[in-house]
Amino acid sequence: MSNKIITSKQKYLQKVKSSFVYKINKLFALYKSQSTKFFNIEGLGYSEITTINIMGQLGGETTLSEITSVHWIDPGLVSRISKSLEKKNLIKKIKTQKDKRSNILVLTAKGKSIFIKIENFISLRRKKILKHFSAQEAKKLIGLLDKLVLSTQKECS
């Protein structure tokens, strides 16, 4: 009887591990883990790394709402992350001229240095991951991922 239970569990685990959602989550977990390990020497977590990357991609100056619009996390968490980055001297907050309640977040020289490391890390990782794909396969993969995101957004709206 216990063999049947183990077999049922094994079948279930195989089913889960072959599922689409499991594979997407596994890819993200690997991606996040690699990023966190690489930047651990800087004392940065994944959300801080992502925030610095977003800021750098946006030219080094941005607002909390702009970060929130692409970070996919709660605005309160983005605010806490920005405070942490400010304490680490990676960003500074500047009051806007129009509305003294608003801030513009700016990467410091140290923050820009981290951003360059992030860009290099991402580029190297992308090359390593895609080295097993032909240029045509890589292009098709990116296109399929875009299509997947778009169809998921439509279904969830």
N, C-alpha and C positions, 0 to 999 in steps of 0.2 A: 504494500500500500504506500509506503513512504517513497518508493521508486517512482510511482505514478505522480506524486506531489512534486518531487524534484523535477521530473520530466515536464510537468505542466509549467513549473516555474522557469525551467530552462527555455521552453518554447516561448513563454511570455517575454523573457529577457531578450531572446533572439528577435522577436517581433518588434520590441521597443527599439533595440539597437539598429534595426534595419529601417526604422521609420524616418521619414523626411524631417520631422521636427527635431528628433534626437540628433540627427546629423548636423543640422543647422546650429543647435545649441552646443554640440561638441566642438564645432569649428570656432564658434565665438569664445568658448571657454579656453581653447588652445590659444587663440589670438590674444585674449586678455591676459592669460598666464604668462605668455612670452613677453608681452609689453611690461607687465608688472615686474617680472624678474630682471629684465634689462635695466629698468629705471629705478630699481630698488636702491641702488647706490646713491641716487639723488634724493632718496627719501620720498618718492612720489608714488601715489596710488594710481590705479587705472583712470579714475574720473579726473584726477588732476592732470595726467598726461593728455587725456582727450581734450580737456579744456584749454590747455596751452596750445595744443595742435590746432584747435578751432580758431583760437585767437591769432595764431601765426598765419593761418590760411586767410584770415580776414584782414591781414595787413598789420597786425600787432595792436590794433585799437578796436574795441567793440563795446557793446553793452551786454548786460545780463540777459536781456530778452533775446538778443541776437544769438547768444550762446545757447540759450534754452531752446530756440527754434530748431537747432540742428543736433543738440546733444541728447535728446530724447529722455531727459530726466527732469524731475520736479524742480521748479524754479527755486524753491527753498534750498534744495541740495546744491544747486549751482551757486547760490549766494554763500553757502557755507564753504564750498570749494574755493570760491574767490577769496574769502577771508583767510583760508589756509595758505593759498598761494601768495597773498599779500604778506602774511607773517614770514613766509620763506623768502621774501624779497624777489619774487618772480614776476609779480605784477604790482601796479600801483593804481589807485583809484583817483580820478580827477573829476571834480564837480563840473557839470556842464554849465555853460553860461546862461542858457535859456531857462533851465529848471534846476535850481540848487538841490532839489531832492534826488536828482538823477546823477549817475556816475558813468564815466567812460572808463573802461578798464584798459590799461596799457601794459604791454610786456616791458619789463625792465631789461637792461643789458643781459643780466643773468637769465631771465626768462627767454630772451631771444636766443641765447646760447643753447638752452634746453630745447627750444623749438627746432633748431638746426639738427640737434642730435635725434630728435623724434623723426624729422623728415628723412634723415639718413637711415635710421633704423627701419622705417616703413618701406623705403625704397629697396633696401637690402632684403628684407623679409619677403616683399613682393617678388623679387627676382628668384629667391630660393624656392618659394612656393610654386611659382609658375614655370620653373625650369623643367618640370616634367610634362609641360604642355607645349605644343607647337604654337606659333604666333596665331594661327587661325583658331586653334582650340581655345587659347586664352581669350581672344576677342569674342568667340562664341559664348564662352563661360560668362564673361562680363555682361554680354547682351542678355543671356538667360537670367542672370541675377537681377538685372534691371527689370526684366519682364515679370519676374517673381515678385519683386517689391511693388511694382505697379499693380499687379493683379491682387496682391494681398491688401494694399491700401484701398482698392475699390471694394473688395469684399468686406472690409472692416468699417467702411463709411456708412 
